[in-house]
Amino acid sequence: MVQKNENPIEGKAVKIKTDKINLFYAKSHCLDNITMDIYERTVTAIIGPSGCGKTSLLRVFNRMNDLIPIARVEGQAYIDGTPIYGKDVYDVDLRKKIGQVFQKPNIFPQTIRENLTIGPRSHGVENKAVLEETVERCLNKVDLWNDLKDKLDTPAQSLTAGEQQRLCIARTISVNPEVILMDESCSALDPKSTMKIEELMTELAKTYTIIIVTHSMEQARRVSDMSAFLMVDSMEDDAGGEMKSGKLVEYSTTVEMFSNPKEKRTEDYITGRYG
């Protein structure tokens, strides 16, 4: 196991900040007053039991919740000090800056080459030489160039699940994002493919800010620099009934959280006593 830096944020700027983020789905209060700083060029893991709002928090960062009609966000999030929920923020531009890799590989039913050029083309890049350089650069980043350079015009769906997920990561970085969100991106993969993706996360964090959602405590321990533990708390609604929402229980370096958690609830979760 790679020896982790006990202070992985030393000298690094805040890339994303949330300030009292509350997320509602209709009358359901999904996230309650989430305030945290996420630092540039680190891997931050969001952990917690099912239903605590991990994926919903991830979707706050690139406004994917905007696609859900009943969703409403209060509070503010920032990238490099710019409000993510500002009125003049164009969501397409935001998602170019903050890309996302999903739980299952969402390969487009096109060739490998077309999967990698669709993003740049959608942002106005038509120069063939630039597109070809993008294909090679991105496949090299995910360690697939040597395997696929002679198969670029074959269907992407012919690849293995692990290769498809790495291709999805390559497609994400084809538009030069600054942040990569990864929502349980290894959960559908075999152990060998998972190891490849984890190695890739560590390498990509030298250039990008990585935020992952994971149910695997071992994965969080292996790959992340910082860890955020969310948990569902019960509270009373205006009518006197019970309402549950996800709260940030603890946020610290991964080394500190897994060796000396401050909260009893964190210790119980990471040691498997519940969840």
GUPAZA-633477 format. One record per atom (N, C-alpha, C): residue in one letter; x, z, y. Coordinates in steps of 0.001 Angstrom, whole numbers, plus 524288, in hexadecimal, padded with zeros to 5 digits. Atoms other than C-alpha are relative to their C-alpha. Layout:
N
AXZY
...
END
This chain:
275
M80351800007FB50
M800008000080000
M8037280000804E0
V7FD05800547FB2F
V804D97FC8B80D95
V7FFA68052B802EC
Q7FFEA7FB307FCF4
Q809188086081575
Q7FD4F7FF2280539
K802F9800CD7FB3A
K7FF93809D6820A7
K80277802D38049C
N7FE4C7FDA87FB22
N8033D80C8682EA6
N7FC258045780170
E803717FB9B7FEC6
E7FDE3819FE83222
E7FD937FF7F80567
N80251800F77FADD
N7FB6A8154B84012
N7FFAA7FA19800DA
P80034805B87FFDF
P7F7368070C83E62
P7FE387FDC080534
I801F3802087FB05
I7F1688060784C20
I803D9800E480479
E7FC277FEEE7FBE9
E7FD9880A278537C
E8018F7FAF9802C2
G7FE6D804817FCE8
G800248009985E7A
G7FC2E7FB757FFDD
K803CA8044580072
K7F4017F87A85B5B
K7FB5D800E6803A0
A804647FFAF7FC5F
A7E91D7F56A864CF
A7FAD38003E7FD0D
V805498001280228
V7DAAF7F7A886251
V7FDFA7FA6980040
K802148055B80033
K7D4EA7EAB185DEE
K7FA1180005800A3
I805B27FF817FFB5
I7C6B87EE9885BE6
I7FE9B805B2800F2
K801D87FAB67FECD
K7BFE57FA788619C
K7FA13800027FFA4
T805A57FF407FFC8
T7B2357FF4585F01
T7FEDF804EA80323
D8016F7FBA17FCA2
D7AB9680853868AF
D7FA3E801457FF24
K8054B7FE2180118
K79F9B80F8386392
K7FC677FBA07FE2C
I80324804428023E
I79AB88040C85B87
I7FB96802447FCAD
N804967FEC480327
N78D01805EC8564A
N7FD907FADA7FE4C
L80262804BD80216
L786E17FBB384D82
L7FAC7801627FD88
F805427FF3880213
F778767FAE284A5F
F7FE2B7FB0C7FD48
Y802EA8043680271
Y771317F258840B9
Y7FA408018580076
A805537FE567FEA6
A7635B7F30C84631
A8003A805CC80189
K7FFF57FA6F7FEAB
K760F1801E084643
K8041A803107FCF4
S7FBFF7FD6180327
S76BD2804E283C9E
S8051A8006280314
H7FB2C7FF077FD1E
H777B080B098430F
H804957FFA67FC2B
C7FC068010D803FC
C782E28052883B2F
C8054B8027880147
L7FAFC7FDC77FE51
L78EE28096E842FE
L7FF1780388804AF
D801047FC127FC0A
D78F618157884B9C
D804F480162802FE
N7FBCA7FE7B7FC5E
N798E08168585718
N805737FF4B7FDB9
I7FAD7801178023C
I7A4B881003850DE
I803E17FED88045D
T7FBDE800B67FC1C
T7B0998117D8599C
T80546800277FD39
M7FAE18004180295
M7BDF780D2A854C0
M803547FBBD80276
D7FC40803EE7FE40
D7CA2F8057685865
D802907FD817FB39
I7FD6C802DA80436
I7CF867FAFD84F57
I804B87FD3780256
Y7FB19801B47FDAA
Y7DDA07F73D85192
Y801BF7FAAB7FE01
E7FE268053C80149
E7E3F37E9E5851B3
E803DA800257FB6A
R7FC5B800D480457
R7EB597E509845B5
R80035804B67FC46
T800737FBF980409
T7E6817EFB583CAE
T7FB9F7FE647FC4F
V80470800848038D
V7DD997F018830DD
V7FCDF8050E80065
T8037B7FB7E7FF9E
T7D2187F93483342
T7FBD97FF8C7FBCE
A803F27FFF780424
A7C9747FCD1827B2
A7FB5180336801BA
I804D87FD1B7FF1E
I7BB43800CD8297F
I7FDE98017F7FAA2
I8019E7FE1A8051F
I7B7388094381DF5
I7FB3B8038280092
G8048B7FC8E7FFFB
G7AB608111E81A2A
G7FC287FE517FBCF
P803C38013380420
P79FFF811A08108B
P7FC657FB8980184
S803AB8044C7FF0E
S796328069980F1D
S7FBC3801B1803D9
G804357FEED7FC51
G78C76805CE81A3C
G80191802ED804E0
C7FE587FCF77FB6D
C794C680CB58246D
C801037FC90804CE
G7FF728036E7FB78
G795F7800B082D2C
G805457FD5380085
K7FAC9802597FFA7
K7A3907FB90829D6
K7FFCD7FA3C80195
T80064805967FECD
T79FD87ED2E829C7
T7FD6A7FF2680548
S80299800807FAEA
S796D27EF118356A
S803DB800EB80472
L7FC037FF0F7FC05
L7A2347F4B783D2C
L803A07FB5380072
L7FC98804987FFED
L7AAC87E94783944
L7FD6B7FB9780316
R802EC804317FD6D
R7A0377E00B83E26
R7FF3380101805D3
V800327FEDA7FA67
V79FFF7E71184B42
V804677FD32802D9
F7FB56801F17FD5D
F7ADAA7E20A84E33
F7FFAB7FA398016A
N8007F8058B7FE9E
N7AA097D39884DD3
N7FA567FE58800DE
R80574800D47FE7C
R79BA57D4F08513B
R7FCDC7FD097FBDF
M8030D8026B80428
M796DB7D0378440B
M7FA978026D7FF95
N8052C7FD958000F
N78BBC7D9F48456F
N7FC327FD41803B3
D80361802FC7FC79
D786B27D1268504F
D7FC8E7FC257FD01
L802E5803C980321
L782157C81284579
L7FB4D802817FD45
I804647FD2F80267
I7788E7D299840B8
I7FC17801558044F
P803B17FF577FBA7
P76C447D23E84953
P7FE9F805AC8013B
I801A77FA937FF12
I7691D7E0B284777
I804888038F80185
A7FB667FCC97FEC0
A776F87E54B84AA6
A8007A800C9805E6
R7FF1F7FEBF7FA84
R77A047EC0085782
R804D18037D80075
V7FB317FCF97FF39
V787257F13985C4D
V7FFD9802A98054A
E7FF4A7FD177FB26
E788FA7FBD486679
E8059B801F680029
G7FA837FEB77FF6B
G796088002386BE2
G803117FB01800CA
Q7FCCD804A17FF02
Q7A1727F6CE86D2E
Q804BB7FFEB7FC60
A7FB1B800D1802CF
A7ACD77F12C86595
A8034E7FC5B80352
Y7FC6D803167FCC4
Y7B8D27EAE486B98
Y8043D7FD907FC9A
I7FB518024F80240
I7C3707E1838676B
I803B87FEE88047E
D7FC22800667FBC3
D7CF997E25A86FDF
D7FD9D8017C80549
G8025E7FE197FB28
G7C74C7E990879ED
G7FB527FCEA801D9
T80477803407FE76
T7BCF77DECC87ACA
T7FB308018F7FCDC
P804B57FE64802DA
P7AF0B7E2F787751
P7FE3A7FBCD7FC1D
I801E98039580402
I7AADF7DCA086A78
I7FA417FEC6800E2
Y80596800B97FF11
Y79CA27DE7586E64
Y7FEE37FEC9805B8
G800D8801B37FAA5
G79E8C7D94287C1A
G7FC567FB568003A
K803E0804287FF81
K7941A7CFEE8810E
K8027A7FA9380019
D7FD7D805177FF94
D79DFD7C50988341
D8034F7FEB17FB31
V7FD04800F8804C8
V7A3DD7C5E38757B
V7FD007FC2A7FC93
Y8024E803FE8035C
Y7A11A7B9BC86D5F
Y80173801527FA63
D7FEE47FDF98053B
D79FBA7BDEC85F32
D8037C7FC687FCBF
V7FCB0803A5802F9
V7A6277B18F859B8
V805BD800D18016E
D7FA9F7FEF97FE4E
D7B2557B416861DC
D801EA8053B7FDE7
L7FE8B7FADE80206
L7B2377C25785DB2
L801757FFA57FA3C
R7FEF980063805A0
R7B1A47BEAF84F3C
R804AA7FC907FEC9
K7FAFE802BF80090
K7BD0C7B56C85130
K80474803EF80077
K7FC007FC017FF1F
K7C4C87C12F855F0
K7FFD88042F7FBBD
I800B27FBF6803FE
I7BF2E7CA8384BB2
I7FD7C7FD697FB3E
G801EF802B58049F
G7BDF47C38583E9E
G7FE63803CE7FBC3
Q801E17FC9B80430
Q7B7847C8C983257
Q800707FD587FAB1
V7FFD0801A280575
V7B9CA7C79A823B6
V7FC19803697FD15
F8045E7FD318024E
F7AE0C7CB5881B7F
F8012C801DE7FA74
Q7FF437FD9B8051F
Q7AC427D27380E9E
Q800EE7FBE97FBC0
K7FF4F8043D803C0
K7AAA67C60E80698
K802167FB3E802DE
P7FDE0804A37FD5F
P7B2637B9B4809AB
P7FBA27FC44801A1
N80414803957FE19
N7A9857B15C81244
N8026B7FAA780121
I7FD8E8051E7FFA2
I7B0337A47280F86
I7FBED7FBE88017B
F803788044D7FEAC
F7AA0F79884815D9
F800497FBDA7FBB4
P80000803F780425
P7A61078DC080C3E
P802AE7FAF7801BF
Q7FCC9804507FE16
Q7B0E5784F981140
Q8055B800637FD7A
T7FABA7FFD480225
T7BF157822880E3B
T803028049B8024E
I7FC957FBE17FE03
I7C9F178BFF81024
I801917FEC680599
R7FE53801977FABE
R7CEB77845581BE5
R7FB89800B0803F7
E8046C7FFA87FC64
E7C127783B482208
E7FE87805A780122
N800FE7FA7B7FF10
N7BF427925682045
N8039D8022380434
L7FC1D7FDEE7FC5E
L7CB85794958284C
L7FFEC7FD5680557
T80014802C47FAF9
T7C90478A9D832FC
T7FAC78006E802D0
I8052A7FFBB7FD8F
I7BAA378D4983591
I7FFFE8039F804BF
G7FFC17FC5B7FB96
G7BDC8798E183E67
G802977FD9F804BF
P7FD748027F7FB81
P7C7C97921D84716
P7FCD47FB7580240
R80327804687FE14
R7BF14785FF847D2
R7FB65801E58033C
S804897FDFD7FD25
S7B38E78E4284C34
S8017D801F980564
H7FE177FE447FAE5
H7BC04792FF85773
H802DA7FB9F802E3
G7FE268047F7FD09
G7BFC27853E85B98
G8052F7FDAB7FE64
V7FAFC8022C801C2
V7CC5A782AA8540B
V7FEF27FB327FC9D
E800C8804D7802F9
E7CC847748984F49
E8051C7FD537FE95
N7FAE88026080113
N7DB027712E84F28
N80178800D07FA42
K7FF1E7FFB3805A3
K7DE1B76DF4840F1
K804EC803177FEAF
A7FB1C7FD4380110
A7EC0F772F68419A
A7FF54805E2800AB
V800F47FA737FF12
V7E77F77FF084731
V7FCC6802487FB90
L803447FE258044B
L7DD1C7812D83CB1
L8031D800897FAF3
E7FCCA7FFBD804C0
E7E6CA77E38831E0
E803CD804978003B
E7FC797FB867FF60
E7F044788428375F
E7FD08805167FF28
T803417FB5C800AF
T7E52A7921E837A9
T7FF088010F7FA38
V800ED7FF7A805A3
V7E20E78FA58294E
V804D18024C7FD59
E7FB307FE1E8028C
E7F032791A082532
E801488058E801BB
R7FEAC7FACF7FDFC
R7F25779D7082DFF
R7FC83804317FD95
C803A97FC09801E9
C7E6287A4858296F
C80082800D27FA22
L7FF3F7FF58805A5
L7E8517A1D781B05
L80523802C77FED8
N7FB1C7FD12800A0
N7F64A7A6A081C70
N7FF25805C68010F
K8010B7FA8C7FEA0
K7F1237B30B822C8
K7FDA6803017FB6D
V8029F7FD598045E
V7E8FD7B604816AC
V802947FEB77FAC9
D7FCD88011F804A3
D7F3747B15880D15
D7FD317FC4D7FC33
L8029E803D78034F
L7EB8A7A5BF80821
L8020C7FA76800D2
W7FE4E805527FEBE
W7F2B879A1D80DF9
W802837FD417FB50
N7FD52802878046A
N7FB8F7976180252
N7FC467FEAD7FB93
D803C3800F280438
D7F0167985E7F8FD
D7FC0E7FBC18015D
L8045C803647FE87
L7E6877902A800D1
L8017E7FB2B8032F
K7FE948044E7FC74
K7EE537867D80907
K7FED17FA9F7FDC3
D8014A805098026A
D7EBA677B9D7FF2B
D7FA437FFB07FE63
K805827FFD88018F
K7DD4277F677FD89
K7FC638009A804BB
L802E97FEE27FB3E
L7D8A577FB980B93
L7FACB7FD2580049
D804DB803057FFC4
D7CE207758B80966
D7FC81800EB7FB3D
T8035E7FE7380460
T7C84E77C297FD63
T7FC1C8041C801E9
P803EB7FC327FE3D
P7BC11784AC7FE5A
P802268059680007
A7FE2F7FA957FF9C
A7BF177926D802F8
A7FD6F803767FBEE
Q802CD7FCCC803D3
Q7B513797A47F963
Q8026F7FFBA7FA91
S7FD47800498050A
S7BE17793AE7EE32
S8042B804367FF77
L7FC007FBF28001A
L7C75D79EC97F1C4
L7FDEF804E27FD51
T801937FAF980236
T7C7477AC0B7EB12
T7FDCA8037780458
A802507FC7B7FC1F
A7C0197B73B7F1D0
A8042A8023E803A3
G7FBCA7FDE17FCCD
G7CCF67BD177F666
G8022A7FBFE803C8
E7FE1D8042B7FC95
E7D1A87B00D7FBBD
E7FBFB7FEBD80435
Q80419801037FC26
Q7C4917ADE680267
Q800108041880455
Q7FFEB7FBEE7FBFF
Q7C5807BB0080946
Q804BA7FF6280392
R7FB6D800F27FCB8
R7D33E7B80180DEB
R7FF327FB398037E
L80146804907FCCA
L7CE617AAC881291
L7FC6B8019080482
C803697FE0C7FBD1
C7C3BA7B1DA81A38
C80335802BB8043D
I7FC947FD727FC29
I7CE4C7BA0F820B4
I803087FBDE8030D
A7FD36804497FD61
A7D6077ADAD8239F
A7FC6B7FD4A803EB
R803C2802837FC79
R7C9C27A7A082993
R7FF008036A804CC
T800C87FC697FBA3
T7C7D27B3C5831E9
T8046E7FFA4803EC
I7FB908001C7FC5E
I7D5867B30883796
I801107FA8780227
S7FF2C805547FE13
S7D4817A44C839CC
S7FE957FF69805BE
V801818004F7FA77
V7CE697A6F684723
V802F88040A80346
N7FC887FC607FD39
N7D9027B0C484AEA
N7FD31804CA8022C
P8028E7FB3F7FE24
P7D11C7BD5C84B8B
P8040B8042C8015F
E7FCA37FB887FEEB
E7D6A67CA3985046
E7FEB48048A7FC61
V801E37FBD580369
V7CEA07D2FF84754
V7FD7C7FD7D7FB3C
I8027C801DF804CA
I7CA957D0E58391F
I7FCF8804877FD98
L803617FC3180291
L7BF177D87D83377
L7FF727FE787FA4A
M8004C801228059C
M7BEC57D99D8249C
M7FC2D803DA7FD82
D804377FCBA80202
D7B23B7DEAB81E70
D80019800167FA08
E7FF817FF79805B0
E7B5687E3418109B
E801D17FAE87FD87
S7FE558054580170
S7BCEA7D6A980EEE
S802947FFA27FAA7
C7FDA9800138053E
C7C2B87DAA3801DC
C7FC31801BC7FBC2
S8037E7FD8A803CC
S7B6B27E0607FB54
S7FE4C7FC587FBA5
A801A8803BB80404
A7B3767D3DE7F3E8
A8049F7FD937FD17
L7FB4C8026680226
L7C17E7D12C7EFB7
L80255803427FB95
D7FD387FD4E8042B
D7C9AB7D4817E3CB
D804B2802DE8024A
P7FBA97FCDF7FDE5
P7D51A7DE1C7E53D
P804927FCBF80211
K7FB9B803377FE36
K7DF717D3607E668
K7FECA7FD7F80545
S80189802657FB0A
S7D7F77CC5C7F135
S7FF978041B8044C
T800537FBBC7FC38
T7D5507D95D7F7E0
T805648016A80217
M7FAA97FEC27FE61
M7E3DE7DC457F822
M802077FBE4803CF
K7FE4D804387FC8D
K7E6637CEEE7FE5A
K7FD9C800A280575
I802A27FF5A7FAF7
I7DC487D17C80901
I8022D804B7802E7
E7FDD27FB597FD7D
E7E1AE7DF1580B9B
E8056A7FEE48023D
E7FAD78017E7FE00
E7EF717D9AC80CF4
E7FF687FCAA804E3
L80103803707FB93
L7E9E27CF8D8162B
L7FE4F8031C804CB
M801A57FCAC7FBA0
M7E33C7D9FB81E85
M804BB80266802B9
T7FB5A7FD7E7FDD0
T7F0297E0EA82057
T803447FC1B80318
E7FCEF804087FD57
E7F7037D44C8240D
E7FD467FE3180500
L802E9801E37FB74
L7EC447CFC082D47
L7FFF3803FB80470
A800257FBE97FC05
A7EC627DCDD83454
A804D37FFE880380
K7FB7A800A57FC89
K7F9AB7D919839D8
K7FE8D7FCAC804BF
T801B38038B7FBD6
T7F2527CF2B84228
T7FA978015180214
Y805747FF397FE98
Y7E3ED7D2D484216
Y7FE77805C57FF88
T8027A7FAEA800C6
T7DBA07DF088435C
T7FC137FF587FB93
I8034980083804A3
I7D4E17E11583639
I7FC76804CF7FFA0
I803B37FBB9800E4
I7C8907E9398342F
I7FD297FEDA7FAE7
I80266800E980516
I7C39E7EAC78264A
I7FBDD804217FEDB
V803B57FC638026B
V7B7D17F0E481FE3
V8013E800147FA34
T7FED07FFA880592
T7BACA7F5F38124E
T7FD7E804D97FD9C
H801E57FB878030C
H7B4A57FEB380802
H80468802627FCD0
S7FBA27FE3D80337
S7C1DB800258015D
S8039B8038A80322
M7FC827FC5F7FD53
M7C92680C3F805B0
M805AC7FE847FF17
E7FAA48019580126
E7D55C8073A7FEFA
E801987FB5A80359
Q7FEBD8046E7FCA2
Q7D4957FA7F80685
Q800F2801C780592
A7FF3E7FDF37FAB8
A7D2EB801BF81359
A8054A802AB80079
R7FB037FD367FFF4
R7DE8880A4680FF2
R804A17FC377FFDD
R7FBAD803B2800A8
R7E6E77FE9780C0C
R800FF7FCB1804D6
V7FF27804267FC29
V7E48C7F5188171F
V7FF328019B805AA
S8016E7FEEE7FA8D
S7DF6E7FC0A82339
S803D7803A5802B4
D7FCF17FC887FCA5
D7E6A68027F82E63
D7FC9A804608022C
M803C27FC4B7FDDC
M7DA9D8092783409
M7FB1A7FFD97FC9D
S804D57FFBD80311
S7CE2280DB082D41
S7FBC3802C380322
A804957FDBD7FD71
A7C09B81072832A3
A7FC078014C7FBC8
F803C17FE4C803EF
F7B73F8186F82A39
F7FAA9800AC80284
L805617FFA47FE2F
L7A8BD8167382CA1
L7FCA9802BB7FBE7
M803887FD4980386
M79DDF81E8B826D5
M7FA918002380273
V805637FFC97FE18
V78F1281ED9827E4
V7FE94805AB8012D
D802087FAE47FE7D
D789BC82A9282F4D
D7FA287FF89800F0
S805A07FFE57FEF1
S77B7F82E568303D
S7FF0D8027B8054F
M801707FDD67FAF2
M77547830DF83D60
M7FA177FF56800B0
E805A68002B7FF27
E76793832CA842A7
E7FEA97FBCD803F8
D801AE803F37FC41
D760A5827628491F
D7FC0680240803D5
D803857FE2A7FBDC
D7574282821854AF
D7FADE8021E7FDE0
A804F57FE408024C
A74BBA82A3684B94
A800AF804B97FC78
G7FEFE7FB7780340
G7523F8357B84482
G801557FEB77FA65
G7FE8B8019780548
G7558482D9383859
G805DF7FFA27FF5A
E7FA658005F80122
E762A782BDE831CA
E801ED7FA6F800F7
M7FD8E805057FF02
M76B69820CC83660
M805C18006B7FE73
K7FA977FFE1801C7
K7788D81D5E83066
K803397FBE7802E4
S7FC9D803A77FD42
S783E4817118375A
S805A7800F37FE79
G7FA807FFA780157
G7922E81431834F1
G803318022A8047D
K7FCB57FD997FC09
K79BD381CB883C34
K805B77FFC17FE62
L7FA677FFE1800F9
L7AA8981C5783D87
L801A4805AF7FF4A
V7FE927FA9C80140
V7AEED828CD836C2
V805B38010F80157
E7FA5D7FF297FF32
E7BD97826EF8379D
E802B37FABE80090
Y7FCF2804C07FF19
Y7C72E81CB683C8F
Y8059A801A080106
S7FA8A7FE687FF80
S7D5C581E1383AD2
S803717FC0D7FD33
T7FC98803458032F
T7E1B8817E3834D8
T7FE78800BC7FA49
T801627FFAD8058A
T7DF99814E982689
T803328042A7FD3B
V7FCA87FC008025E
V7EB1981D80822CD
V7FDB380566800E9
E802227FADD7FEB7
E7E5048290F829D2
E7FABF800E27FD59
M8052B7FF3D80241
M7D733826C1824F7
M80044801217FA2D
F7FFD27FF62805A9
F7DB0C825C5816BD
F803718048E7FE3F
S7FCB87FB928017E
S7E501830BE816F3
S7FE268052380261
N8019C7FB3B7FD56
N7DF1183A5882089
N7FB1D7FF088034B
P804C0801157FCFE
P7D0F8836F482450
P7FE3A804CB8030C
K801B57FBA67FCAD
K7CB8283F1E82F63
K7FA9A801FF7FE79
E805677FE9980133
E7BD6D83F1282AA8
E7FF38800A97FA1F
K8012B7FF0B8057F
K7B891844BE81DD0
K7FD0E7FB5A7FD9B
R802F880478801F7
R7AF348393581C84
R803977FB6B7FEC4
T7FC3A8042880112
T7BA9B82FC981D57
T802DB801167FAF0
E7FD347FE88804C6
E7C21883719812E2
E7FC967FF417FB37
D8038B8009B80478
D7B63883760809FA
D7FF4E7FA467FE89
Y800EA8058B8011D
Y7B454828BA80B5A
Y804DB7FD687FDB0
I7FB62802D1801CD
I7C2468241B80999
I801FF802247FAC2
T7FE7B7FDE78051A
T7C43282D0D7FDDD
T7FBE27FF097FBD7
G803EF80180803D7
G7B7E5827E77F762
G7FC08804307FEB4
R803DC7FBEC8011E
R7AFA7834407F834
R7FA727FE2A800FF
Y80511802747FF55
Y7A47D82BF27FD43
Y800E77FA8380220
G7FFA0805427FDD5
G7A19181DFD8018D
G800E37FBE67FBF7
END
